[in-house]
Amino acid sequence: MSLPIFFEGTQVTRRFALGCALMMLCGAAFASGAPWYRWKNAVNKTVMCAQVSPGNVWEIIDGPFMDSRCKKPGNPQ
């Protein structure tokens, strides 16, 4: 019994790759930017602006902000 063309290896691989690409594209279309926070180092009191924690000794002191300079308050849309 021969299998239809749909089940041949290259066709399934191409369809799978196309489906994965479309799902990633759809997910990216609804994604928004991550908020920025002002972080303070507990050891030497340095202050910086970042989206994620720079390390264990850093704590959030202000935020969220819309820009990387921590000037515009709010969450990015």
LINWO-V749230 format. One record per backbone hydrogen bond with DSSP energy under -0.5 kcal/mol. NH is the residue of the N-H (numbers start at 1). CO is the residue of the C=O. E is the energy in kcal/mol with one decimal. If there is no record, write none. Layout:
nh: [NH NH]
co: [CO CO]
e: [E E]
This chain:
nh: [7 8 12 13 14 15 16 17 18 19 20 21 22 23 24 25 26 27 28 29 30 30 31 36 37 38 39 39 40 41 42 45 48 50 58 59 61 62 64 65 66 70 73 74]
co: [4 5 8 9 10 11 12 13 14 15 16 17 18 19 20 21 22 23 24 25 26 27 28 65 50 62 37 48 59 46 57 41 39 37 55 40 38 38 36 36 72 67 71 64]
e: [-1.5 -1.7 -2.2 -2.2 -2.5 -2.6 -2.6 -2.5 -2.6 -2.6 -2.5 -2.4 -2.4 -2.1 -2.3 -2.2 -2.3 -2.1 -2.1 -1.5 -0.9 -0.5 -0.6 -2.3 -2.5 -2.8 -0.6 -3.5 -2.6 -3.0 -3.0 -1.4 -2.5 -2.4 -1.0 -2.0 -3.0 -1.3 -0.6 -2.5 -3.4 -1.4 -0.7 -2.1]
